[in-house]
């Protein structure tokens, strides 16, 4: 996608947000990919680091010029991210492998746009693409639920916000989550939420939940509980990651993560994170079957 098509200013600086005045439902930021910390112990691009880049959706919702900022003007309600769907496109692995062989500056563009609204939800989509070759590297669809801070339950979006949103184009958002039944005798791994796993809101980071799922998959493989995988899942390129939050965890919480393969797609893993028998988080990770690291 050309710069002119994006309506970006010619002097757009690095790591600075740009929100078009005529389209407050769209944002851009120009940044650099990658650095050595973006790669995991399998010498593959780290999903947690990519999730960190993509977390732009969570940071943009309360920006003064972005359209969702209106949802923060009422002190009794807040939008919270409740479900996410990450897609890793093949160029991500090609570009990151090239960077490992010859580290260099890779100018990239992170963009976020309003996708759709529901009765009490707002969907945003974030993409990462290269500036020079215009390759789409990764995308994230994120659903935010408008929550009453006192009751901790979802509430109807303000009419003023609905009217403002109706002026701009929208498409289909994330579908409704249907949990997969957990089989008996699945592999489980227990751990405690560390201070470094939490953010300034004292909530557990999204990247921490993802880290726990991937760690559990690796340990399950070492224990011989993932027979469909010929190597540690960390060596497989991720295609898609879907996540749904149904609860919260905080510093010191004792959690357990369960993992099991999908019955139909053996390169798809399901995860559940729970505390004291209550499910907090669902995750599904699908891998590219023909894209396994040779390193």
Secondary structure, DSSP 4 states (H G I P E B T S, - for coil): --HHHHT--TT--BT-EE--TT-TTEEEEEEEE--GGGB-TTSSB-HHHHHHHHTHHHHHTT-TTSGGGGGGSSTTEEEEEEEEEEEE-HHHHHHHHHHHHS---EEEEEEEEEEEE-SSEEEEEEEEEETTT--EEEEEEEEEEEEETTTTEE-PPPHHHHHHHTTS----------PPPPPSS-EEEEEE--GGGB-TTSSBPHHHHHHHHHHHHHHHHHTT--TT-SS-GGGEEEEEEEEEE-S---TT-EEEEEEEE-SS-TTEEEEEEEETTEEEEEEEEEEEEEEE---
